[in-house]
Amino acid sequence: MSIAIRNVSKQFGSFQALDDVSIEIPSGELVALLGPSGCGKTTLLRIIAGLEFADKGQILLEGDDASDRHVRERQVGFVFQHYALFRHMSVFDNVAFGLRVRPRKFRPSEAEISKRVRRLLELVQLEWLADRYPSQLSGGQRQRIALARALAVEPKVLLLDEPFGALDAKVRKELRRWLRQLHDEIHVTSVFVTHDQEEALEVSDSVVLMNKGKVEQIGTPEHVYDYPATPFVASFLGSVNLFHGRVEDGHLHLGEHALAVGAEHGAADQAVGFVRPHEFDLLPIDAPGSGLPAKILRIISIGPMAQLELSRPDGELIEVSFSREALATLGLREGDQVSLRPRAIRVFQKEPLAA
């Protein structure tokens, strides 16, 4: 089922939660709503579900206006961050709950319910826990049961609100990989809310970046990461180093030094360049070409990568990621002077301050 969000706005008192949001979600896609706390992503998810109603705008499900439909009429499954399992019910009964409370004329037979629940428990790889109770499960197992319960009613749309937010990092990583595999099997249109950039980029088909109630950018994980449309997107998706200066003749001028940014960037008196830690080359201090002199203050070697903290002549700090093997080949140590040359730099003109 496709979802079209058309010019949706929502206000709580004086707080503008959503401001003219429009998004098209094709049928069968897994879409992440990504942004900082308070950006409006959970409010938007609840409006899609019918748990909240927009002040303005429309929600179209498969082309039909569902803006005024009750949540029971939207054919959505909802998975909350904190599982919301019934503690007094077994795993089997939790999954079966949505089917058993249907009106009699729409309720499957008990045999059909049993068959469907068993199939779902196999799908989430927890059929062996059918007789257990939620208190006997791990956090990751509870979240998979919550997902099976949402799928039991055969929703056309699956909505997940920070589904792995309450889990530790290792379990969260395992579950998001599992969610991607599950989605590839069932192909239900799915929308999940997260503030975890890595989670959104790893799991989703497309990412909706939100900030202060507005959509900043929509695209594939690769596109939004490599080609951020705004300074917010560039800074929110992973670590970045900022370089404030002016653009002239294809270079970002930083005092007496300059970084090549390409002729496509027009002149600007105030601009900021964004460079990710892994996008630098480290060269000898006297290497020819444009580069930025810096001193290595600290080297932290963890796993295959080394994290370097460097200081510019003006005292600004720079973070650089480098393979330990390449670092060893260069023979660099703490205290060495080097020349930094970005392989990629994204430049945005600074917005003028409001009067």
ZAVEXBA-952138 format. One line per field, with one value per residue (C-alpha): y, z, x; residue number from 1. Coordinates in pm, whole numbers, always signed. Last residue first. Layout:
north = c(Y;...)
up = c(Z;...)
east = c(X;...)
resi = c(NUM;...)
//
This chain:
north = c(+4149;+3776;+3659;+3582;+3211;+3078;+2950;+2575;+2376;+2000;+1880;+1555;+1422;+1672;+1751;+1777;+1863;+1712;+1813;+1528;+1557;+1216;+978;+919;+635;+673;+294;+264;+511;+319;-7;+159;+281;+651;+848;+1222;+1461;+1828;+2075;+2453;+2614;+2871;+2671;+2365;+2094;+1722;+1435;+1106;+800;+482;+210;-170;-230;+66;+288;+627;+884;+1222;+1573;+1544;+1895;+2061;+2239;+2265;+2164;+2312;+2160;+2043;+1832;+2020;+1905;+1546;+1424;+1293;+1244;+1335;+1192;+951;+1229;+1377;+1718;+2002;+2347;+2667;+2986;+3361;+3601;+3374;+3327;+3054;+2685;+2499;+2586;+2319;+2303;+2339;+2422;+2749;+2882;+3238;+3281;+2991;+3041;+2786;+2757;+2756;+3112;+3254;+3099;+3254;+3087;+2853;+2494;+2236;+1879;+1617;+1315;+1119;+1227;+1529;+1776;+1729;+1704;+2030;+2208;+2132;+1906;+1635;+1453;+1155;+1070;+1167;+976;+655;+623;+672;+1004;+1264;+1593;+1867;+1779;+2022;+2002;+2142;+1901;+1593;+1372;+1119;+816;+563;+186;+161;-66;+51;+425;+449;+245;+434;+768;+671;+919;+661;+634;+345;+331;+2;-96;-474;-663;-990;-1153;-845;-689;-983;-950;-578;-646;-910;-660;-415;-683;-773;-410;-341;-651;-524;-165;-238;-229;+39;+225;-83;-9;+372;+397;+127;+152;-142;-70;-309;-489;-866;-878;-1101;-857;-633;-935;-1064;-725;-728;-1082;-960;-677;-918;-1141;-846;-741;-1092;-1312;-1470;-1156;-1168;-1511;-1842;-2090;-1990;-1963;-2238;-2058;-1769;-1735;-1419;-1606;-1922;-1719;-1581;-1929;-2051;-1746;-1803;-2172;-2104;-1827;-2055;-2329;-2075;-1968;-1629;-1321;-1093;-1187;-1203;-854;-877;-926;-1273;-1164;-878;-1102;-1396;-1265;-1199;-1534;-1725;-1530;-1610;-1353;-1191;-948;-811;-680;-303;-355;-41;+123;+72;-144;-39;-240;-47;-146;+211;+140;+58;+385;+582;+744;+1124;+1164;+838;+997;+712;+694;+370;+533;+912;+1123;+1482;+1835;+2067;+2031;+1670;+1394;+1172;+795;+757;+554;+811;+1081;+872;+844;+1220;+1291;+1044;+1230;+1582;+1722;+1700;+1461;+1476;+1339;+1031;+899;+573;+413;+44;+31;-212;+47;+380;+646;+1003;+1279;+1628;+1815;+2164;+2240;+1962;+1996;+2371;+2442;+2722;+2478;+2151;+2224;+1988;+2049;+1803;+1933;+1596;+1267;+997;+634;+339;+0)
up = c(+1119;+1053;+1013;+656;+573;+530;+183;+181;+83;+78;+74;-66;-93;+177;+198;+539;+554;+841;+1149;+1384;+1760;+1789;+1537;+1163;+1003;+672;+637;+996;+925;+613;+812;+1097;+850;+890;+1053;+1101;+1362;+1345;+1631;+1588;+1743;+1467;+1335;+1305;+1571;+1506;+1670;+1494;+1510;+1388;+1213;+1191;+1554;+1784;+1747;+1917;+1796;+1968;+1902;+1537;+1418;+1122;+799;+552;+192;-151;-368;-306;+4;+263;+566;+447;+344;+526;+293;+436;+371;+668;+920;+718;+561;+572;+434;+559;+365;+423;+153;-122;-477;-675;-620;-951;-984;-738;-362;-336;+21;+111;+368;+472;+659;+561;+193;+34;-322;-667;-751;-428;-141;+204;+538;+801;+799;+983;+1052;+1031;+1228;+1096;+925;+1128;+1005;+631;+676;+875;+628;+353;+48;+162;-136;-12;+294;+144;-175;-17;+224;-64;-75;+106;+241;+496;+573;+826;+1185;+1337;+1147;+943;+716;+528;+440;+164;+125;+498;+719;+722;+672;+929;+1191;+1140;+1180;+1508;+1574;+1462;+1336;+1116;+811;+646;+330;+369;+149;+349;+280;+216;+525;+735;+609;+691;+1034;+1104;+1030;+1261;+1524;+1530;+1555;+1836;+2025;+2015;+2107;+2403;+2356;+2447;+2115;+1900;+1769;+1775;+1662;+1404;+1153;+931;+646;+473;+803;+816;+1166;+1283;+1163;+1469;+1699;+1518;+1569;+1940;+1955;+1787;+2041;+2330;+2195;+2175;+2529;+2663;+2744;+3066;+3174;+2842;+2922;+2769;+2591;+2233;+2302;+2061;+1774;+1814;+1469;+1372;+1075;+1284;+1535;+1246;+1111;+1456;+1498;+1159;+1225;+1572;+1439;+1160;+1412;+1639;+1346;+1195;+1328;+1071;+1149;+1522;+1546;+1589;+1943;+1873;+1576;+1756;+2055;+1869;+1901;+2272;+2317;+2171;+2377;+2689;+2842;+3188;+3081;+2782;+2549;+2507;+2342;+2483;+2153;+1999;+1701;+1508;+1241;+998;+824;+826;+954;+1312;+1337;+1265;+923;+891;+692;+501;+157;-93;-327;-183;+159;+132;+442;+394;+502;+790;+1164;+1135;+1338;+1594;+1654;+1292;+1197;+950;+1213;+1470;+1237;+1176;+1550;+1590;+1327;+1448;+1504;+1883;+1929;+1638;+1291;+1085;+946;+788;+493;+407;+68;-40;-190;-265;+9;-110;+144;+205;+535;+567;+918;+1174;+1553;+1564;+1940;+2053;+2170;+1998;+1624;+1329;+959;+670;+316;+153;+295;+33;+144;-98;+0)
east = c(+1747;+1779;+2138;+2242;+2250;+2600;+2685;+2725;+3032;+3068;+3428;+3558;+3916;+4017;+4391;+4553;+4924;+5120;+5322;+5414;+5344;+5181;+5332;+5321;+5516;+5334;+5313;+5192;+4912;+4814;+4790;+4603;+4342;+4268;+3990;+4051;+3911;+4009;+4054;+4066;+4375;+4433;+4731;+4502;+4512;+4479;+4293;+4346;+4123;+4293;+4097;+4134;+4035;+4095;+4404;+4370;+4622;+4651;+4781;+4880;+4968;+4796;+4878;+4589;+4637;+4675;+4942;+5300;+5378;+5591;+5388;+5396;+5051;+4744;+4447;+4110;+3761;+3749;+3681;+3391;+3446;+3191;+3278;+3118;+3065;+3071;+3194;+3069;+3201;+3034;+3101;+3111;+3482;+3581;+3638;+4018;+4120;+4295;+4540;+4623;+4293;+4072;+3993;+3759;+3883;+3722;+3825;+3675;+3482;+3507;+3576;+3442;+3569;+3359;+3467;+3196;+3073;+2777;+2459;+2348;+2611;+2557;+2180;+2168;+2396;+2144;+2109;+2348;+2501;+2705;+2495;+2158;+2238;+2371;+2078;+1834;+1657;+1448;+1585;+1513;+1151;+1004;+883;+1200;+1426;+1339;+1552;+1336;+1548;+1493;+1527;+1598;+1809;+2172;+2121;+1842;+2029;+2354;+2174;+2004;+1721;+1466;+1110;+1004;+781;+693;+507;+479;+726;+702;+1040;+1255;+1096;+1212;+1570;+1575;+1424;+1693;+1969;+1792;+1767;+2136;+2245;+1998;+2116;+2475;+2387;+2160;+1785;+1529;+1560;+1505;+1155;+1194;+829;+749;+464;+364;+121;-120;-166;-218;-374;-89;+179;+149;+161;+472;+638;+562;+702;+1022;+1044;+1001;+1280;+1520;+1440;+1496;+1199;+1070;+881;+694;+543;+650;+420;+508;+883;+994;+821;+1068;+1226;+1032;+882;+836;+635;+434;+351;+248;+24;-142;-213;-350;-574;-698;-782;-952;-1167;-1096;-1282;-1445;-1809;-1733;-1586;-1208;-1078;-937;-729;-553;-478;-321;+35;-9;-184;+112;+366;+166;-67;-47;+225;+36;+305;+350;+695;+856;+950;+607;+512;+201;+20;-197;-519;-656;-1006;-913;-712;-1029;-1052;-1053;-730;-773;-806;-772;-470;-331;-347;-369;-301;-412;-327;-412;-461;-346;-507;-334;-359;-469;-162;-28;-89;+99;+398;+395;+393;+680;+887;+813;+1165;+1136;+1427;+1670;+1593;+1520;+1194;+1310;+1131;+1097;+926;+651;+418;+581;+612;+547;+622;+476;+516;+363;+497;+481;+525;+461;+453;+219;-48;+32;+41;+19;+73;+46;+96;+22;+148;+104;+130;+140;+0)
resi = c(355;354;353;352;351;350;349;348;347;346;345;344;343;342;341;340;339;338;337;336;335;334;333;332;331;330;329;328;327;326;325;324;323;322;321;320;319;318;317;316;315;314;313;312;311;310;309;308;307;306;305;304;303;302;301;300;299;298;297;296;295;294;293;292;291;290;289;288;287;286;285;284;283;282;281;280;279;278;277;276;275;274;273;272;271;270;269;268;267;266;265;264;263;262;261;260;259;258;257;256;255;254;253;252;251;250;249;248;247;246;245;244;243;242;241;240;239;238;237;236;235;234;233;232;231;230;229;228;227;226;225;224;223;222;221;220;219;218;217;216;215;214;213;212;211;210;209;208;207;206;205;204;203;202;201;200;199;198;197;196;195;194;193;192;191;190;189;188;187;186;185;184;183;182;181;180;179;178;177;176;175;174;173;172;171;170;169;168;167;166;165;164;163;162;161;160;159;158;157;156;155;154;153;152;151;150;149;148;147;146;145;144;143;142;141;140;139;138;137;136;135;134;133;132;131;130;129;128;127;126;125;124;123;122;121;120;119;118;117;116;115;114;113;112;111;110;109;108;107;106;105;104;103;102;101;100;99;98;97;96;95;94;93;92;91;90;89;88;87;86;85;84;83;82;81;80;79;78;77;76;75;74;73;72;71;70;69;68;67;66;65;64;63;62;61;60;59;58;57;56;55;54;53;52;51;50;49;48;47;46;45;44;43;42;41;40;39;38;37;36;35;34;33;32;31;30;29;28;27;26;25;24;23;22;21;20;19;18;17;16;15;14;13;12;11;10;9;8;7;6;5;4;3;2;1)
//
